[in-house]
Amino acid sequence: MGKVFYKADGHVGTVVVRRPEALNALDAEMIHELSALLDEIAGSEIRCLIVTGDGDKSFVAGADVTEMAELNPEGAAELCRNGNAVMLALETLPMPVIAAVNGFALGGGFELALSCDIRLAAANASFALPEVSLGVIPGYGGIQRLARIIGPGAARELVFTGRRIKADEALRLGLVSMVSAAADLRAAAGELAGRIAVNAPLAVRAAKRALNKTLGMSPFDANLGECDEFAACFGTGDQREAMRAFVEKRKPEPFVGA
């Protein structure tokens, strides 16, 4: 039986990680399932994706330490490569991805959330990269992504100490965009996904590409990359219809992604 579930509702898809006996911790089987599922989602027409954990206690409580404990360096390298590939696949999906963090986001679970474009947290959510307490470091790209999101100084403190932070501190650090009551989290994620999905899908995808590919570039090169994506939007029917409707002071026809 699978541990990663997917459902599409209109223009919005939802991935749910479900392994209740281990607080949804990621094992090798789940990494494989996620990899296959993300390949499928990448080719779909959905306009926004929500990623969350099953239940109300845990988003994803890390990777499976029991599974990792007996690895040698070669086995660890393979695990790291596979996990990194999944996180990169999630980060580079063409559509925006929202993490609805409904509890523990620890280790690999925190790295999963960091690979999403936007993070929303339930009031009971907590975040940590505790790997140094286990004699290792984060292996799925968490160090790099955390530093980009909250800055290298704050990231160093969290990585070096393994300290767990609550939702309110995550909000202050800019790690999450919103904190809601646990019972309202799914609805909040759905509402945000809906606000994204009503926009021109090719333009939203272009905006995500521009954000992703220009990180780390010089300002000059980043502006050129953004300009390329901007210009390409003018070859779409959605742009022509939306701008004509604006000029003609009418509502545009629904966006079709063409």
C-alpha positions as CSV (number, residue, x, y, z in Angstrom):
1,M,0.0,0.0,0.0
2,G,1.3,3.4,-0.9
3,K,2.3,6.1,1.6
4,V,2.1,9.1,-0.6
5,F,-1.4,10.1,-1.9
6,Y,-2.4,12.6,-4.6
7,K,-5.7,14.2,-5.6
8,A,-6.5,16.9,-8.1
9,D,-9.5,19.2,-7.6
10,G,-10.0,21.5,-10.5
11,H,-6.8,23.4,-11.0
12,V,-5.3,22.5,-7.6
13,G,-3.6,19.3,-6.6
14,T,-2.8,18.0,-3.2
15,V,-0.1,15.6,-2.1
16,V,-0.5,13.9,1.3
17,V,2.3,12.1,3.0
18,R,0.8,9.3,5.1
19,R,2.8,7.1,7.5
20,P,1.0,7.5,10.8
21,E,3.0,4.9,12.7
22,A,6.2,7.0,12.2
23,L,4.7,10.5,12.2
24,N,4.9,10.5,8.4
25,A,8.7,10.1,8.5
26,L,10.3,9.6,5.0
27,D,11.7,6.2,4.3
28,A,13.3,5.0,1.0
29,E,10.0,3.7,-0.3
30,M,8.4,7.0,0.2
31,I,11.2,8.8,-1.6
32,H,10.7,6.5,-4.5
33,E,6.9,7.1,-4.5
34,L,7.4,10.9,-4.3
35,S,9.8,10.8,-7.2
36,A,7.4,8.9,-9.5
37,L,4.5,11.1,-8.4
38,L,6.3,14.4,-9.0
39,D,7.2,13.2,-12.5
40,E,3.5,12.7,-13.1
41,I,2.5,16.1,-11.6
42,A,5.2,18.0,-13.6
43,G,3.4,17.0,-16.8
44,S,-0.1,17.8,-15.6
45,E,-2.2,20.9,-16.2
46,I,-2.7,21.8,-12.5
47,R,-1.9,25.4,-11.6
48,C,-0.9,25.0,-8.0
49,L,0.1,22.1,-5.7
50,I,-0.4,21.7,-1.9
51,V,1.9,19.4,0.0
52,T,0.9,18.3,3.6
53,G,1.1,15.5,6.1
54,D,-1.7,13.2,7.2
55,G,-3.3,13.9,10.6
56,D,-3.0,16.9,12.9
57,K,0.3,16.2,14.6
58,S,3.0,15.9,12.0
59,F,3.8,17.2,8.6
60,V,6.9,15.0,8.1
61,A,8.9,14.1,11.2
62,G,12.2,13.7,9.4
63,A,13.8,10.8,7.5
64,D,13.7,7.3,8.8
65,V,16.7,7.1,11.3
66,T,16.2,3.4,11.8
67,E,16.7,2.9,8.1
68,M,19.8,5.2,8.1
69,A,21.5,3.9,11.2
70,E,23.4,1.0,9.5
71,L,24.4,2.8,6.3
72,N,28.1,3.0,5.3
73,P,29.3,6.1,3.4
74,E,28.5,4.6,0.0
75,G,24.9,3.8,1.1
76,A,24.6,7.3,2.6
77,A,25.7,8.9,-0.6
78,E,23.1,7.0,-2.6
79,L,20.4,8.0,0.0
80,C,21.5,11.6,-0.2
81,R,21.4,11.6,-4.0
82,N,18.0,10.1,-4.2
83,G,16.6,12.5,-1.5
84,N,18.2,15.5,-3.2
85,A,16.7,14.5,-6.5
86,V,13.2,14.5,-5.1
87,M,13.6,17.8,-3.3
88,L,15.0,19.4,-6.5
89,A,12.1,17.9,-8.5
90,L,9.6,19.4,-6.0
91,E,11.4,22.8,-6.1
92,T,11.5,22.9,-9.9
93,L,7.9,21.8,-10.6
94,P,6.5,24.2,-13.2
95,M,3.6,25.3,-10.9
96,P,3.8,26.9,-7.5
97,V,3.9,24.6,-4.5
98,I,2.5,25.4,-1.1
99,A,3.6,23.5,2.0
100,A,0.8,23.2,4.6
101,V,2.9,22.4,7.7
102,N,0.5,20.7,10.0
103,G,2.8,19.8,12.9
104,F,6.4,18.5,13.1
105,A,8.6,19.4,10.2
106,L,11.9,18.0,11.3
107,G,15.0,17.0,9.4
108,G,14.0,15.6,6.0
109,G,10.5,16.9,6.6
110,F,11.8,20.4,7.1
111,E,13.8,20.0,3.9
112,L,10.7,18.9,2.1
113,A,8.9,22.1,3.3
114,L,11.9,24.2,2.3
115,S,11.7,22.8,-1.2
116,C,8.2,24.3,-1.6
117,D,7.7,27.9,-2.9
118,I,5.4,29.0,0.0
119,R,5.0,27.6,3.5
120,L,1.9,28.0,5.7
121,A,2.0,26.7,9.3
122,A,-0.5,25.5,11.8
123,A,-0.1,27.0,15.2
124,N,1.2,23.7,16.5
125,A,3.9,23.4,13.8
126,S,7.5,23.2,14.7
127,F,10.7,23.2,12.6
128,A,14.2,21.9,13.1
129,L,17.3,20.4,11.4
130,P,18.5,18.2,14.3
131,E,20.9,16.2,12.3
132,V,24.1,17.3,14.1
133,S,22.7,15.7,17.3
134,L,22.8,12.4,15.3
135,G,26.3,12.8,14.1
136,V,25.5,13.9,10.6
137,I,24.3,17.0,8.7
138,P,21.2,17.7,6.6
139,G,21.5,15.8,3.4
140,Y,18.6,16.9,1.2
141,G,19.6,20.4,0.4
142,G,18.2,21.9,3.6
143,I,21.3,23.9,4.6
144,Q,21.4,25.8,1.2
145,R,17.7,26.4,1.0
146,L,17.4,27.6,4.6
147,A,20.2,30.1,4.2
148,R,18.6,31.5,1.1
149,I,15.2,31.9,2.8
150,I,16.1,33.3,6.2
151,G,19.7,34.4,5.6
152,P,23.0,32.7,6.4
153,G,23.4,34.0,9.9
154,A,20.1,32.7,11.2
155,A,20.5,29.5,9.2
156,R,23.9,28.8,10.8
157,E,22.4,29.1,14.3
158,L,19.6,26.7,13.6
159,V,21.9,24.2,11.7
160,F,24.7,24.3,14.3
161,T,22.5,23.9,17.3
162,G,19.7,21.8,15.8
163,R,17.3,24.0,17.8
164,R,13.6,23.5,17.2
165,I,11.5,26.6,16.6
166,K,7.8,27.1,16.8
167,A,5.4,28.6,14.3
168,D,5.5,32.1,15.7
169,E,9.3,32.3,15.4
170,A,9.2,30.7,12.0
171,L,6.8,33.6,11.0
172,R,9.2,36.2,12.4
173,L,12.1,34.7,10.5
174,G,10.2,34.8,7.2
175,L,10.3,31.0,7.0
176,V,6.5,30.8,6.8
177,S,4.1,33.3,5.3
178,M,1.2,32.7,7.6
179,V,0.2,30.9,10.8
180,S,-3.3,29.6,11.3
181,A,-5.3,27.4,13.7
182,A,-4.6,23.8,12.9
183,A,-8.2,23.2,12.0
184,D,-8.1,26.0,9.4
185,L,-4.8,25.2,7.8
186,R,-6.1,23.1,4.9
187,A,-8.7,25.7,4.1
188,A,-6.1,28.5,4.2
189,A,-3.8,26.6,1.8
190,G,-6.7,25.9,-0.5
191,E,-7.7,29.6,-0.5
192,L,-4.2,30.7,-1.3
193,A,-3.9,28.0,-4.0
194,G,-7.2,29.2,-5.5
195,R,-5.9,32.8,-5.6
196,I,-2.8,31.6,-7.5
197,A,-4.8,29.3,-9.9
198,V,-7.1,32.1,-11.2
199,N,-4.2,33.9,-12.7
200,A,-2.8,33.2,-16.2
201,P,-1.0,29.8,-15.7
202,L,1.7,30.4,-18.2
203,A,2.5,33.8,-16.6
204,V,2.6,32.2,-13.1
205,R,4.9,29.5,-14.4
206,A,7.1,32.1,-16.1
207,A,7.3,34.0,-12.8
208,K,8.4,30.9,-10.9
209,R,11.1,30.1,-13.5
210,A,12.3,33.7,-13.3
211,L,12.6,33.5,-9.5
212,N,14.3,30.1,-9.6
213,K,16.8,30.7,-12.3
214,T,18.0,34.2,-11.3
215,L,18.8,33.3,-7.7
216,G,22.5,33.8,-7.2
217,M,23.0,35.7,-10.5
218,S,24.4,39.2,-10.7
219,P,21.7,41.9,-10.8
220,F,22.5,42.5,-14.5
221,D,22.2,38.9,-15.5
222,A,19.1,38.4,-13.3
223,N,17.4,41.3,-14.9
224,L,18.1,39.9,-18.4
225,G,16.7,36.5,-17.3
226,E,13.6,38.2,-16.0
227,C,13.3,40.2,-19.3
228,D,13.4,36.9,-21.3
229,E,10.5,35.5,-19.4
230,F,8.6,38.7,-19.6
231,A,9.0,38.9,-23.4
232,A,7.9,35.2,-23.8
233,C,4.6,36.0,-22.2
234,F,3.7,38.1,-25.2
235,G,3.4,35.0,-27.3
236,T,0.5,33.7,-25.4
237,G,-3.2,34.0,-26.0
238,D,-3.8,34.6,-22.3
239,Q,-1.7,37.8,-22.4
240,R,-3.5,39.1,-25.5
241,E,-7.0,38.4,-24.2
242,A,-6.2,39.8,-20.7
243,M,-4.7,43.0,-22.0
244,R,-7.4,43.6,-24.6
245,A,-10.0,43.1,-21.9
246,F,-8.2,45.7,-19.7
247,V,-8.1,48.2,-22.5
248,E,-11.8,47.5,-23.4
249,K,-12.8,47.8,-19.8
250,R,-14.4,44.3,-19.6
251,K,-13.7,41.0,-17.8
252,P,-11.3,38.7,-19.7
253,E,-12.3,35.3,-20.8
254,P,-11.1,32.6,-18.4
255,F,-7.4,31.8,-18.7
256,V,-6.7,28.6,-20.7
257,G,-2.9,28.3,-20.5
258,A,-2.2,29.0,-24.1
